[in-house]
Amino acid sequence: MASFLASSSQEGFDLVDDNNNYLFDRTVKKLGALADNEMFDLEPAYILGGKI
């Protein structure tokens, strides 16, 4: 798993908004960098059909 994540690009896991801007970059600018034990989550869950 570590090798997979280390060889992956951020863009491969990121989502884009309607203007093709990456959500992760915008979120970090708004909320700040994450600590080692934190993660961002979409609410409502995008995978369940929630609107971004």
N, CA, C and O atoms as a GROMACS GRO file, in nm:
protein
  208
    1MET      N    1   0.082  -0.118   0.000
    1MET     CA    2   0.000   0.000   0.000
    1MET      C    3   0.087   0.125   0.000
    1MET      O    4   0.058   0.220  -0.072
    2ALA      N    5   0.192   0.125   0.080
    2ALA     CA    6   0.280   0.242   0.086
    2ALA      C    7   0.344   0.269  -0.049
    2ALA      O    8   0.355   0.385  -0.090
    3SER      N    9   0.385   0.165  -0.120
    3SER     CA   10   0.445   0.182  -0.252
    3SER      C   11   0.345   0.240  -0.351
    3SER      O   12   0.378   0.326  -0.432
    4PHE      N   13   0.221   0.192  -0.343
    4PHE     CA   14   0.116   0.243  -0.431
    4PHE      C   15   0.093   0.392  -0.408
    4PHE      O   16   0.088   0.469  -0.504
    5LEU      N   17   0.079   0.431  -0.283
    5LEU     CA   18   0.054   0.572  -0.252
    5LEU      C   19   0.174   0.659  -0.285
    5LEU      O   20   0.158   0.772  -0.332
    6ALA      N   21   0.294   0.608  -0.260
    6ALA     CA   22   0.415   0.686  -0.287
    6ALA      C   23   0.436   0.710  -0.436
    6ALA      O   24   0.493   0.812  -0.474
    7SER      N   25   0.390   0.618  -0.519
    7SER     CA   26   0.410   0.633  -0.664
    7SER      C   27   0.291   0.698  -0.733
    7SER      O   28   0.292   0.712  -0.855
    8SER      N   29   0.189   0.738  -0.658
    8SER     CA   30   0.069   0.800  -0.715
    8SER      C   31   0.080   0.951  -0.711
    8SER      O   32   0.153   1.007  -0.629
    9SER      N   33   0.006   1.016  -0.800
    9SER     CA   34   0.004   1.162  -0.800
    9SER      C   35  -0.119   1.212  -0.724
    9SER      O   36  -0.219   1.142  -0.714
   10GLN      N   37  -0.109   1.331  -0.671
   10GLN     CA   38  -0.222   1.391  -0.599
   10GLN      C   39  -0.342   1.405  -0.691
   10GLN      O   40  -0.456   1.383  -0.649
   11GLU      N   41  -0.318   1.442  -0.816
   11GLU     CA   42  -0.427   1.464  -0.911
   11GLU      C   43  -0.507   1.336  -0.936
   11GLU      O   44  -0.625   1.342  -0.970
   12GLY      N   45  -0.443   1.220  -0.919
   12GLY     CA   46  -0.513   1.094  -0.940
   12GLY      C   47  -0.621   1.067  -0.837
   12GLY      O   48  -0.712   0.988  -0.863
   13PHE      N   49  -0.614   1.131  -0.722
   13PHE     CA   50  -0.711   1.111  -0.616
   13PHE      C   51  -0.802   1.231  -0.595
   13PHE      O   52  -0.901   1.222  -0.523
   14ASP      N   53  -0.770   1.342  -0.657
   14ASP     CA   54  -0.843   1.467  -0.634
   14ASP      C   55  -0.965   1.476  -0.725
   14ASP      O   56  -0.968   1.414  -0.832
   15LEU      N   57  -1.064   1.552  -0.684
   15LEU     CA   58  -1.182   1.581  -0.764
   15LEU      C   59  -1.172   1.724  -0.815
   15LEU      O   60  -1.102   1.806  -0.756
   16VAL      N   61  -1.241   1.754  -0.924
   16VAL     CA   62  -1.245   1.890  -0.975
   16VAL      C   63  -1.387   1.943  -0.965
   16VAL      O   64  -1.484   1.868  -0.969
   17ASP      N   65  -1.397   2.076  -0.951
   17ASP     CA   66  -1.528   2.139  -0.945
   17ASP      C   67  -1.576   2.171  -1.087
   17ASP      O   68  -1.514   2.128  -1.184
   18ASP      N   69  -1.684   2.245  -1.098
   18ASP     CA   70  -1.741   2.279  -1.228
   18ASP      C   71  -1.648   2.365  -1.313
   18ASP      O   72  -1.664   2.370  -1.435
   19ASN      N   73  -1.551   2.432  -1.250
   19ASN     CA   74  -1.455   2.517  -1.322
   19ASN      C   75  -1.322   2.447  -1.343
   19ASN      O   76  -1.223   2.512  -1.377
   20ASN      N   77  -1.316   2.315  -1.324
   20ASN     CA   78  -1.195   2.234  -1.338
   20ASN      C   79  -1.084   2.274  -1.240
   20ASN      O   80  -0.966   2.258  -1.272
   21ASN      N   81  -1.120   2.325  -1.124
   21ASN     CA   82  -1.024   2.354  -1.018
   21ASN      C   83  -1.024   2.237  -0.920
   21ASN      O   84  -1.130   2.184  -0.884
   22TYR      N   85  -0.904   2.196  -0.878
   22TYR     CA   86  -0.895   2.085  -0.784
   22TYR      C   87  -0.951   2.124  -0.648
   22TYR      O   88  -0.922   2.232  -0.597
   23LEU      N   89  -1.031   2.037  -0.589
   23LEU     CA   90  -1.095   2.065  -0.460
   23LEU      C   91  -0.995   2.063  -0.346
   23LEU      O   92  -1.008   2.142  -0.252
   24PHE      N   93  -0.894   1.975  -0.351
   24PHE     CA   94  -0.799   1.965  -0.241
   24PHE      C   95  -0.723   2.096  -0.223
   24PHE      O   96  -0.711   2.145  -0.111
   25ASP      N   97  -0.670   2.153  -0.331
   25ASP     CA   98  -0.595   2.278  -0.322
   25ASP      C   99  -0.681   2.390  -0.264
   25ASP      O  100  -0.635   2.466  -0.178
   26ARG      N  101  -0.804   2.399  -0.310
   26ARG     CA  102  -0.895   2.503  -0.260
   26ARG      C  103  -0.927   2.482  -0.112
   26ARG      O  104  -0.937   2.578  -0.036
   27THR      N  105  -0.943   2.357  -0.071
   27THR     CA  106  -0.974   2.326   0.068
   27THR      C  107  -0.857   2.358   0.160
   27THR      O  108  -0.877   2.411   0.269
   28VAL      N  109  -0.736   2.325   0.117
   28VAL     CA  110  -0.617   2.356   0.198
   28VAL      C  111  -0.602   2.507   0.214
   28VAL      O  112  -0.567   2.554   0.323
   29LYS      N  113  -0.629   2.583   0.109
   29LYS     CA  114  -0.620   2.729   0.119
   29LYS      C  115  -0.723   2.783   0.218
   29LYS      O  116  -0.696   2.877   0.292
   30LYS      N  117  -0.843   2.722   0.219
   30LYS     CA  118  -0.950   2.770   0.306
   30LYS      C  119  -0.933   2.725   0.451
   30LYS      O  120  -0.953   2.804   0.543
   31LEU      N  121  -0.894   2.598   0.473
   31LEU     CA  122  -0.892   2.541   0.608
   31LEU      C  123  -0.753   2.522   0.666
   31LEU      O  124  -0.740   2.498   0.786
   32GLY      N  125  -0.651   2.532   0.584
   32GLY     CA  126  -0.515   2.510   0.632
   32GLY      C  127  -0.470   2.367   0.614
   32GLY      O  128  -0.549   2.278   0.580
   33ALA      N  129  -0.342   2.345   0.637
   33ALA     CA  130  -0.282   2.212   0.619
   33ALA      C  131  -0.333   2.116   0.727
   33ALA      O  132  -0.370   2.156   0.837
   34LEU      N  133  -0.334   1.989   0.692
   34LEU     CA  134  -0.378   1.884   0.783
   34LEU      C  135  -0.264   1.837   0.872
   34LEU      O  136  -0.148   1.840   0.832
   35ALA      N  137  -0.299   1.792   0.992
   35ALA     CA  138  -0.202   1.726   1.080
   35ALA      C  139  -0.189   1.580   1.035
   35ALA      O  140  -0.266   1.534   0.951
   36ASP      N  141  -0.093   1.509   1.090
   36ASP     CA  142  -0.069   1.370   1.052
   36ASP      C  143  -0.189   1.279   1.079
   36ASP      O  144  -0.204   1.176   1.014
   37ASN      N  145  -0.273   1.316   1.173
   37ASN     CA  146  -0.386   1.230   1.211
   37ASN      C  147  -0.520   1.286   1.164
   37ASN      O  148  -0.624   1.252   1.223
   38GLU      N  149  -0.521   1.369   1.061
   38GLU     CA  150  -0.644   1.430   1.011
   38GLU      C  151  -0.664   1.396   0.864
   38GLU      O  152  -0.570   1.357   0.794
   39MET      N  153  -0.789   1.413   0.818
   39MET     CA  154  -0.820   1.396   0.676
   39MET      C  155  -0.940   1.481   0.640
   39MET      O  156  -1.024   1.511   0.725
   40PHE      N  157  -0.948   1.521   0.513
   40PHE     CA  158  -1.064   1.592   0.463
   40PHE      C  159  -1.168   1.490   0.418
   40PHE      O  160  -1.134   1.380   0.374
   41ASP      N  161  -1.296   1.526   0.430
   41ASP     CA  162  -1.405   1.440   0.389
   41ASP      C  163  -1.512   1.526   0.326
   41ASP      O  164  -1.536   1.639   0.370
   42LEU      N  165  -1.577   1.475   0.223
   42LEU     CA  166  -1.687   1.547   0.160
   42LEU      C  167  -1.816   1.517   0.234
   42LEU      O  168  -1.841   1.402   0.271
   43GLU      N  169  -1.896   1.618   0.256
   43GLU     CA  170  -2.023   1.600   0.326
   43GLU      C  171  -2.129   1.676   0.250
   43GLU      O  172  -2.114   1.798   0.243
   44PRO      N  173  -2.232   1.623   0.192
   44PRO     CA  174  -2.266   1.481   0.197
   44PRO      C  175  -2.171   1.398   0.112
   44PRO      O  176  -2.104   1.450   0.022
   45ALA      N  177  -2.167   1.271   0.141
   45ALA     CA  178  -2.072   1.181   0.074
   45ALA      C  179  -2.098   1.180  -0.076
   45ALA      O  180  -2.206   1.144  -0.121
   46TYR      N  181  -1.997   1.220  -0.153
   46TYR     CA  182  -2.007   1.227  -0.299
   46TYR      C  183  -2.040   1.091  -0.358
   46TYR      O  184  -2.118   1.082  -0.454
   47ILE      N  185  -1.984   0.986  -0.305
   47ILE     CA  186  -2.005   0.852  -0.359
   47ILE      C  187  -2.152   0.809  -0.346
   47ILE      O  188  -2.197   0.724  -0.422
   48LEU      N  189  -2.224   0.866  -0.253
   48LEU     CA  190  -2.365   0.833  -0.234
   48LEU      C  191  -2.457   0.923  -0.314
   48LEU      O  192  -2.579   0.918  -0.297
   49GLY      N  193  -2.401   1.005  -0.402
   49GLY     CA  194  -2.482   1.089  -0.488
   49GLY      C  195  -2.502   1.230  -0.438
   49GLY      O  196  -2.583   1.305  -0.494
   50GLY      N  197  -2.429   1.269  -0.335
   50GLY     CA  198  -2.440   1.405  -0.284
   50GLY      C  199  -2.387   1.507  -0.384
   50GLY      O  200  -2.298   1.475  -0.463
   51LYS      N  201  -2.440   1.625  -0.382
   51LYS     CA  202  -2.397   1.731  -0.473
   51LYS      C  203  -2.276   1.801  -0.414
   51LYS      O  204  -2.273   1.832  -0.295
   52ILE      N  205  -2.175   1.826  -0.498
   52ILE     CA  206  -2.054   1.896  -0.454
   52ILE      C  207  -2.080   2.045  -0.456
   52ILE      O  208  -1.992   2.124  -0.422
   0.00000   0.00000   0.00000
